[in-house]
Amino acid sequence: MRKLIANKISPQAQAQAQASHRVSMMASLERRMEVARSKGDTQLLNLLEAEKRQLS
């Protein structure tokens, strides 16, 4: 049986990846909110706003 060896990345690279992921998630959330607004879907908009508060 082979051992799986986890790739190790520097703390700086890990922090940068986390920051990039957060920016991407927020941009996606903003796009989803805009679509919900344009469709007048207040229920979805309320859910997305709650999600945004959790991420902030």
Secondary structure, DSSP 8 states (H G I E B T S, - for coil): ----------HHHHHHHHHHHHHHHHHHHHHHHHHHHHHT-HHHHHHHHHHHHHH-
